[in-house]
Amino acid sequence: MGKANSDGEEWRLTGMLTGEVDHQIDDRGRVAIPRAFRDSLEHGGFLTRGWHGCLFLFPWEQWRDIEDKLNRVRITDMAGDIVKQFFSGGTKMTIDRQGRVIIPAALREYAGIDRDVVVRGVINRIEIWSKARWVEFQQQQFAPERIMEKAAALGI
């Protein structure tokens, strides 16, 4: 599927979610989803706890793949059960007419979200961070030496 840019040239949609936008959550617990991410949430999504204290917002199709894998976990698999429990506080969501999603209070509390947030596209999911937590995470995890080490481990 292609779309034309401002010069009339056609480019391909890859489906990758990338980019980062600062927003604020309103008094009703709603946050705007960047326009570039909204198409991926056309069928809704699943909002849940994420790693490092952020929230994950998976497009519904992406979440169904994860859900299918979790459904195959044996009841005796304790590691799998821990992952199931971690995601059990999540909720199905849809975007309202203004392009916002409601973040339930329990998920806002988990992520330390009170006002300022960062909404990021991370290839196959959207992450929603407390702005303060995101800044702290970047300082800890994105040192150039650490990035080079991780890239080398991936063969990049």
Beta strands, then each sheet from edge to edge (+ up, - down):
strand 1: 2-4
strand 2: 10-12
strand 3: 17-24
strand 4: 30-32
strand 5: 45-49
strand 6: 55-59
strand 7: 91-93
strand 8: 100-102
strand 9: 116-123
strand 10: 126-130
sheet 1: 1+ 2-
sheet 2: 3+ 9- 10+ 6- 5+ 7-
sheet 3: 4+ 8-
end
